[in-house]
């Protein structure tokens, strides 16, 4: 269950902007094909289609893809709960790879389990069909914009 403080701080306009940004993503999230599906207070659901170029030479999804997906979701789940102008910085996360993935679509759910003014703890579960492929937990620092001199 998400941290109750996340519900109080949730800004649906920011969540909607992130959902609309699926087509505008750049960098690694674009290359991986990350798509945000749904935001709720304290929760983000996303998908990633498994493609051949993301597989290892033995035909399994590279663990780095799962790690990159988790890192991306760790911060993105927090933005609708932060003040405008703040940014999220992953400080650490632990990943458990539970089952090999060789095709299909990954369904990820990131949940804020603890939220303060400066830190968030997030749990992530990634499924591949009926199988749990990965779980992760991480900490995100919530940073204020840098003041210019």
C-alpha angles and dihedrals in degrees: 000000000000120000108273089228088065091063092053093050097043115126109196091194091062091045090052091049090054091049090050091048093068090100093045099051116127137188123022097347089056093047092049092046098236112179124189110221106176142000124200128164105296094358140090126182120198140169137212124189112222109236131185093250090061093056128095122238089269092055103257127121110264112252088229089067090057091046092050091048091051093047091050094049093046091069101029094058088059102052098082087054098050132081114265111270095029120114135205123235121190109229098179144340138183121216129199113196104206108172136009118257121209104162148342125065130313115225113200131190121191118192128188105226096174130020131181133159092274108020141043129189113207132190120203131194121190120195131190104200108306093342126091103229101178144358126195141177125198147166124235125195113219107219130198118225114273113257114233120225 
